[in-house]
Amino acid sequence: MASNPEWIAKILDVEGAFLQGQFINREVVYIEVPDGMEEFYGKREDVALLLNAPIYGTKQAAVCFYKTLVGKIKDSKYEISKADPCLYYRWKMEG
């Protein structure tokens, strides 16, 4: 948050970022048949679905989102704050 009136703050919208993740290190994750999908797969114990991408609510989705976000921030030449690890900043001198 820019508290100095001369600073410029930019906000990035990351809505939907969880939907665009990719597994790291070629992870293989299987899930049980989700509720409401039993008519297509049945509710048998021997059926498991292979995930092609991390889905919202899984640990892998959060890790993929975080690594993707930090990578994009660092690619944009932002630095991490020593006071707050959730704060990234970049100095830009004009004039």
ChimeraX commands (.cxc) that place a marker at each C-alpha (Angstrom):
marker #1 position 0.00,0.00,0.00 radius 0.5
marker #1 position 1.46,3.34,-0.99 radius 0.5
marker #1 position 1.25,5.68,2.00 radius 0.5
marker #1 position 3.24,8.48,0.40 radius 0.5
marker #1 position 1.11,10.62,-1.97 radius 0.5
marker #1 position 4.01,10.72,-4.43 radius 0.5
marker #1 position 4.22,6.93,-4.67 radius 0.5
marker #1 position 2.37,5.05,-7.36 radius 0.5
marker #1 position 0.67,1.81,-6.35 radius 0.5
marker #1 position -0.38,-0.81,-8.89 radius 0.5
marker #1 position -2.76,-3.63,-8.06 radius 0.5
marker #1 position -2.64,-6.87,-10.02 radius 0.5
marker #1 position -5.77,-8.96,-10.43 radius 0.5
marker #1 position -5.00,-12.65,-10.08 radius 0.5
marker #1 position -8.58,-13.92,-10.23 radius 0.5
marker #1 position -8.65,-17.34,-11.83 radius 0.5
marker #1 position -4.95,-17.98,-11.22 radius 0.5
marker #1 position -5.76,-21.28,-9.52 radius 0.5
marker #1 position -7.35,-22.48,-12.74 radius 0.5
marker #1 position -4.17,-22.04,-14.77 radius 0.5
marker #1 position -1.65,-23.96,-12.68 radius 0.5
marker #1 position 0.51,-26.88,-13.71 radius 0.5
marker #1 position 1.90,-29.67,-11.58 radius 0.5
marker #1 position 5.49,-29.26,-10.46 radius 0.5
marker #1 position 8.02,-32.09,-10.85 radius 0.5
marker #1 position 5.59,-34.17,-12.90 radius 0.5
marker #1 position 3.40,-34.97,-9.91 radius 0.5
marker #1 position 0.68,-37.56,-10.40 radius 0.5
marker #1 position -2.49,-36.96,-8.39 radius 0.5
marker #1 position -5.62,-39.11,-8.34 radius 0.5
marker #1 position -8.96,-38.19,-6.77 radius 0.5
marker #1 position -12.13,-40.03,-5.89 radius 0.5
marker #1 position -15.21,-39.51,-8.05 radius 0.5
marker #1 position -16.64,-36.10,-7.04 radius 0.5
marker #1 position -20.17,-35.81,-5.69 radius 0.5
marker #1 position -22.65,-35.38,-8.53 radius 0.5
marker #1 position -20.50,-37.28,-11.04 radius 0.5
marker #1 position -21.48,-40.78,-9.89 radius 0.5
marker #1 position -23.86,-41.22,-12.84 radius 0.5
marker #1 position -20.90,-41.00,-15.22 radius 0.5
marker #1 position -18.37,-43.05,-13.27 radius 0.5
marker #1 position -20.38,-44.95,-10.68 radius 0.5
marker #1 position -19.60,-44.98,-6.97 radius 0.5
marker #1 position -17.32,-48.00,-7.14 radius 0.5
marker #1 position -14.29,-48.22,-4.89 radius 0.5
marker #1 position -11.99,-49.15,-7.79 radius 0.5
marker #1 position -12.52,-45.91,-9.78 radius 0.5
marker #1 position -10.09,-43.00,-9.44 radius 0.5
marker #1 position -9.64,-39.97,-11.66 radius 0.5
marker #1 position -6.25,-38.65,-12.76 radius 0.5
marker #1 position -5.94,-34.86,-12.50 radius 0.5
marker #1 position -4.39,-33.12,-15.51 radius 0.5
marker #1 position -3.96,-29.86,-13.57 radius 0.5
marker #1 position -4.19,-28.83,-9.92 radius 0.5
marker #1 position -7.72,-27.93,-8.89 radius 0.5
marker #1 position -8.85,-25.29,-6.41 radius 0.5
marker #1 position -8.74,-26.52,-2.84 radius 0.5
marker #1 position -5.76,-28.85,-3.22 radius 0.5
marker #1 position -2.36,-28.22,-1.67 radius 0.5
marker #1 position -0.79,-28.50,-5.12 radius 0.5
marker #1 position -3.00,-25.71,-6.49 radius 0.5
marker #1 position -1.89,-23.30,-3.78 radius 0.5
marker #1 position 1.79,-24.15,-4.29 radius 0.5
marker #1 position 1.51,-23.79,-8.08 radius 0.5
marker #1 position -0.29,-20.46,-7.70 radius 0.5
marker #1 position 2.32,-19.11,-5.28 radius 0.5
marker #1 position 5.30,-20.19,-7.40 radius 0.5
marker #1 position 3.71,-18.78,-10.57 radius 0.5
marker #1 position 2.86,-15.49,-8.86 radius 0.5
marker #1 position 6.33,-15.04,-7.33 radius 0.5
marker #1 position 7.95,-15.91,-10.67 radius 0.5
marker #1 position 5.92,-13.27,-12.50 radius 0.5
marker #1 position 6.65,-10.68,-9.82 radius 0.5
marker #1 position 10.39,-11.35,-9.96 radius 0.5
marker #1 position 10.30,-11.28,-13.79 radius 0.5
marker #1 position 8.87,-7.76,-13.45 radius 0.5
marker #1 position 11.95,-6.74,-11.42 radius 0.5
marker #1 position 10.13,-6.43,-8.09 radius 0.5
marker #1 position 12.02,-7.16,-4.87 radius 0.5
marker #1 position 10.73,-8.80,-1.70 radius 0.5
marker #1 position 10.48,-6.60,1.38 radius 0.5
marker #1 position 12.71,-7.46,4.32 radius 0.5
marker #1 position 10.01,-6.15,6.68 radius 0.5
marker #1 position 7.08,-8.09,5.20 radius 0.5
marker #1 position 7.52,-11.22,3.03 radius 0.5
marker #1 position 4.12,-10.58,1.42 radius 0.5
marker #1 position 5.19,-7.18,0.13 radius 0.5
marker #1 position 7.03,-6.71,-3.16 radius 0.5
marker #1 position 8.29,-3.36,-4.37 radius 0.5
marker #1 position 10.23,-1.71,-7.19 radius 0.5
marker #1 position 11.92,1.67,-7.23 radius 0.5
marker #1 position 11.40,3.74,-10.32 radius 0.5
marker #1 position 13.12,7.09,-10.51 radius 0.5
marker #1 position 11.60,9.58,-12.89 radius 0.5
marker #1 position 12.87,12.91,-14.05 radius 0.5
marker link #1:1,2 radius 0.2
marker link #1:2,3 radius 0.2
marker link #1:3,4 radius 0.2
marker link #1:4,5 radius 0.2
marker link #1:5,6 radius 0.2
marker link #1:6,7 radius 0.2
marker link #1:7,8 radius 0.2
marker link #1:8,9 radius 0.2
marker link #1:9,10 radius 0.2
marker link #1:10,11 radius 0.2
marker link #1:11,12 radius 0.2
marker link #1:12,13 radius 0.2
marker link #1:13,14 radius 0.2
marker link #1:14,15 radius 0.2
marker link #1:15,16 radius 0.2
marker link #1:16,17 radius 0.2
marker link #1:17,18 radius 0.2
marker link #1:18,19 radius 0.2
marker link #1:19,20 radius 0.2
marker link #1:20,21 radius 0.2
marker link #1:21,22 radius 0.2
marker link #1:22,23 radius 0.2
marker link #1:23,24 radius 0.2
marker link #1:24,25 radius 0.2
marker link #1:25,26 radius 0.2
marker link #1:26,27 radius 0.2
marker link #1:27,28 radius 0.2
marker link #1:28,29 radius 0.2
marker link #1:29,30 radius 0.2
marker link #1:30,31 radius 0.2
marker link #1:31,32 radius 0.2
marker link #1:32,33 radius 0.2
marker link #1:33,34 radius 0.2
marker link #1:34,35 radius 0.2
marker link #1:35,36 radius 0.2
marker link #1:36,37 radius 0.2
marker link #1:37,38 radius 0.2
marker link #1:38,39 radius 0.2
marker link #1:39,40 radius 0.2
marker link #1:40,41 radius 0.2
marker link #1:41,42 radius 0.2
marker link #1:42,43 radius 0.2
marker link #1:43,44 radius 0.2
marker link #1:44,45 radius 0.2
marker link #1:45,46 radius 0.2
marker link #1:46,47 radius 0.2
marker link #1:47,48 radius 0.2
marker link #1:48,49 radius 0.2
marker link #1:49,50 radius 0.2
marker link #1:50,51 radius 0.2
marker link #1:51,52 radius 0.2
marker link #1:52,53 radius 0.2
marker link #1:53,54 radius 0.2
marker link #1:54,55 radius 0.2
marker link #1:55,56 radius 0.2
marker link #1:56,57 radius 0.2
marker link #1:57,58 radius 0.2
marker link #1:58,59 radius 0.2
marker link #1:59,60 radius 0.2
marker link #1:60,61 radius 0.2
marker link #1:61,62 radius 0.2
marker link #1:62,63 radius 0.2
marker link #1:63,64 radius 0.2
marker link #1:64,65 radius 0.2
marker link #1:65,66 radius 0.2
marker link #1:66,67 radius 0.2
marker link #1:67,68 radius 0.2
marker link #1:68,69 radius 0.2
marker link #1:69,70 radius 0.2
marker link #1:70,71 radius 0.2
marker link #1:71,72 radius 0.2
marker link #1:72,73 radius 0.2
marker link #1:73,74 radius 0.2
marker link #1:74,75 radius 0.2
marker link #1:75,76 radius 0.2
marker link #1:76,77 radius 0.2
marker link #1:77,78 radius 0.2
marker link #1:78,79 radius 0.2
marker link #1:79,80 radius 0.2
marker link #1:80,81 radius 0.2
marker link #1:81,82 radius 0.2
marker link #1:82,83 radius 0.2
marker link #1:83,84 radius 0.2
marker link #1:84,85 radius 0.2
marker link #1:85,86 radius 0.2
marker link #1:86,87 radius 0.2
marker link #1:87,88 radius 0.2
marker link #1:88,89 radius 0.2
marker link #1:89,90 radius 0.2
marker link #1:90,91 radius 0.2
marker link #1:91,92 radius 0.2
marker link #1:92,93 radius 0.2
marker link #1:93,94 radius 0.2
marker link #1:94,95 radius 0.2
view
